[in-house]
Every structure is written in structure tokens, then in C-alpha cells.
Amino acid sequence: MRDQDGERDGTRGDGRNDTPHEQEPSPDPEPRHDPEPHRDHGPRHDHAPRADREPQRDEAPRHDQEPRRGRPRSAAAERAILDAVIALLEAGEPLAGLSIERIARTAGVGKATIYRRWSGKEELFVDVVRDMEPVDPPLSGTEGLADLRIMLESLRTRGLAQRSSALLHNIFAQMKSHPKLWDEYFGTVIAPRRAAMLAAVRRAVAAGELRDDLDVELIDDLFVGPVLVRTVHRPEAPLPDDLVDRLMTALLQGLAPRRV
């Protein structure tokens, strides 16, 4: 049998399961998935997940022939898989209780379809969280304070999203109790964001927008810390639209009293 992603469903006639990577898949038709409507769980984005998740299983090409191309990725299948995880979480399933088999059945695809895109549950769950969060905004890559402001504003909006989505808040709470999952999220999401912030601070220092006699990581903490306090440690604290502007103005002007 082949699943809705156009591949073997991983079950042989003798009742045993094949490993997910043993079959050569065919192009993806539109997958089916559970018809249960999704409740509101915060900002969602219908963009296709990143294309760098699919492992290449082709054999090494012969030198006398053109290398084989990878199988075309099915955005519809990935959308169905992400939606299936969200639907199960909305129904009250804990992260620890979700199995690849249950997710595949809910999404209407085979387990091999999931394993071809994600190496395991941790990697899949991180993409689910990223799909529910606001998309990271584009940066100039050349500006200092301007890019720093964009990233601080993104941090503020993610805090608002988590406050407005009980599901997203619950997922983060569960992630922190699963070290392997949290490490995956930290390494693939938080660490790159922090690296981008530090790079923006260095650009601001090089451009003369910030002092060059302070440690770059200390400067970064001074900007990021107040927003993190309000988004993580003080869930009742306001996150007004002008928060980032007021914060940056206060830091750039200094906190010492003005002398007349």
C-alpha cells in the first residue's frame, strides 16, 4: 500500500514494519488529514516549512552519468503533518504522549513521510512551534541599531503571541520539562537569534552608534534583558507598541540623572 504522500506505508504483508527509508517514494498527491477544525492557537503562517529538512537517500551517482535529483518536496504533506500535531495538542495530548505513528495517522500520511522530513519528534516539534510563532523579520545585515530594534520588536511580538495563545504557552511549558526537546529548540532557534543580535551590536559599535569600551555581550544583555523580563518573568507586565523605542532611548541616553 502507498500512503497519501505517494509512498509505501511501511507495512509488509507479513505484518512487520519496514524502516522509513527503505522505499523509493513517488511524487506527492494532496494528502488527506483529519477534518477536525482548529481552534485559535495564536499566530499561524501558511508558509511551507524549510526545505533543508529532507535527508538525501539517493546512492552516490556514477561518474559517467548525471547525478540524480532529490525527490520533490510536498508542501501539502508537510502542512498536513504540522496541522496534525497542532490538532492533537489542542485535543489535550501531551508532547510526551505523541507518537510518530499517531501523528502520521492523523495527518493521513505514512510514517516514512515524516521520517523523510524530520529525524525524530524533537525536530518535528520545534518546527511546529516555529510555525505557530510570528515569522522572524528580515534584517538588513548591514545596519546596527536599526537591525537591533527590529529583533527587539520581534521578541516583543513573540511574547504577545505566547500570551494570547494558551496552546503556545502550554507547549513552551512542556518543552522546558523535556531537556532533549528544549536543547533542540535552543540550538536551532534561540542560539541563531542570539548570534544575530550580537552581530547587530558589533555593527553598531563599529559604526560609532554604541560605545566601544564595553563587552559586546553585556551590551546585548542590556537591550534584550528588559524585554525578556516582561515576556517571560512578568507575564502581567504590559508590552505596549512603543516599548522598544522607549527602552532603546533610555539605554542610549543613560540612566544617570541629567545635570543642569
N, C-alpha and C positions, 0 to 999 in steps of 0.2 A: 504493500500500500504506500501511497505517497500523501503527504500532508498538504495543507493549503499553500505551503511555500514551494510546492513542486518537488518534494524530496521524499525519500523513504522515511517512514515514521519511526524507524529504529527497532521494529519488532519483527523477528523472523518467524517462519511458520512453525518452528518447534517451541515457540513461546519465549525464547530468550531474546534479550535486547542486544542489538548491535551497538557499538560505540558510535557517538555522534559524528565522527569524522570519516567513517568508512565508506559512505556513499558519495557518488558523484551527483550533485543536485542538478536539476533542470531549472529554467527561468521561472520566476515567481509570478503566479497569478495573484489576484487580490485575495488576501486571507480573510477568513471569517473570524469573528470574535464574539464574545458574549454580548447579547443585546442590552444588558443592564445599563441604564443611563448613569452617567457620572454625576455625583453631587459636586457642588462648588468646593474646590480644594485649593484655591489661590491661583495665582497667575499661571497660565499654561501657554505653551507655544507649540504650534503645529509644524515646527521645522523638523526635518529628518535628522535623526541622530548622526553623530560624526561618522565619517566613512573610514576612520582609521582603526575600527574595532575588529574587522573581519580578518581572521588568520588566513594566510595563503597556504592551501594544502596541495597545490599542484606539484608534481615531480619536477626535478630540475630539467630544463629543456635540453635537447640535443643541440650540439654546436652547429649542425647543418640545417636546422630549421628554426623558424621564428618562435620566440618564447610564447607560451600560452598566456592568454589574458585571464585575469581572475573573473569569477562569476559575477554578473551584475547584481548589485545590492537591491533588495526590495525595501523601499521606504515604507510601503504599506504594511509589510510584515513587521518591521521594527516598531511602527506606530501601534500596531495591534498588541505587541508584546509589552510595550511600556504602559499602554492603557489597561492591559490585563493586570499588571502588578498594582496599578493605582486602584482599580476596581476591587481587587482582593483586599487591599489595605483599607479601603473605605468600608468594606463589609466587616471589618474588625479583625482581620487576620494579622497576627504579629509578624514582623520581619523574620524572626527566627523560625516561624512555622511555615513559611512559604517554601515550596519545593519547585525545582525546575519543571518537574512533571505536571504539577498543578498549574503553574503559570502557562505552560505550553497548551494544556487542555483548555484553559480559559481563553487564550489568545486564538485558538483554532489552528495551531501550527505544531510541528513536531519538535521534540527536544533538540534534535540536531540543528534546527533553525536557530535556536537560542545559543547553543554552544558554538555555532559558527561565527556569531557576532560578539559574544561575551565569554570570557574564560570561566566564569563562575557567578554565583549570586552576588558577591560583593561588587563586582564590576558592573553588573546589571543594575543593582540598587542605586549605585552612585549616579548612573545615567538617568534613572527615574527621578532622583532628587534634582539633578541639574535641569531636567525637563520641566519640573514644577516651579523652579526659581525663575526670576526675571533673567533674561539673557544678559551676559556681560557686555557692556557697551564697547564700541570700538575706540581705540586710543590713537592719537597721532603718532606716538612713538618718538617724537622729536621735541615735544613741549615738556616742561617740568611741572610747574604749579597747575597748569591747565589740565594735564592728564591726572594729576593727583586729585584735583577737585572732582573729575569725572568718576574716579574709582571710589572716593568717599561717598559721593552721591549714590553710586551703585550699592555700596554697603548699607546705606540708609534705606533704600528701597527694598533690599532683600530682608531687612529687619521688619519693615512694614508687611511684606508678603508673609513672613512667618507668623506675625501677629494675627493676620487676617485669615489664616488657614490653619484650622485645628489639626488637619491631617499632616501638613508640613511640619508643624510644631511637634506633633507626636512622633513623626519619623525621625527628626533630629534627636529627640529624647531617647528613642530606641537605639539609634546609631551609636550614641556615646556609651551604651552598655555592651556594645559588641566591638571589641578592640580591632579585630581584623577589618570590619566594615569601616570603622572610623579612620583607621590608618589608610585605607584605600581612598576615602573621601579627602583626607588631609593631603595625601601625596598628589592626587590628580586635580584637586580643585583649590584648596586653601593655599598650598605651597606656591603654585604658579601665580595666584593673585598677589601673594606677598612679594614674590620676586618682581612682579610688575610695579608694585608700589615702591619698592626700594630703587628700582631703575628710574622711576619718575623723580624721586627725591634726589638722586645723583645728578640727573639732568638739571633740576632746579638749582642745585649747588653750583654746577658748572656754569650755569647761565647767570649767576650772581643774584638769583631770586631768594636764596636761603644762605645762611651762614655756612662758611666752610671750616669753622673751627669746632664743630660738633660731630659726634659719631652719627653716621647716616642712619643706623638702626634706631638710635634714640630719637632722631627727628621723625622717623616713620612712626614710632610708637606714640609720639606726642600728637600726631594727626589722627591716627587710627584709634587710639585708646578711647577717647571720649565717645566716638560713635559706637564702638563695641560695648562700652558700659551701658549705653542706652538701649542697644538692640538685644544684648544678651543678659546682662546682670540686672537691669532695671526695666522689666517689661512694661511697667506702668508709666515710665518716663515718656514725655512727648517726643515725637520725631517730626517736627514741622518742616515745611518745604525749605525754609531759609536756614536750617540748622547748619549745613556745611559751610555756607557763606559766613555765618556768624562765628563759627569755630575757626575758620581759616583767618578771618580778620583779627580775632583775639590773639591767636598764636603769632601772627606776623607783626602785630603791634606790640606784643609783650604784655605780661600780666602785672608788671610793676606799676604803681600809681604814677600818673602824669605829674610832672613837676611844673609849677607855674613861676 
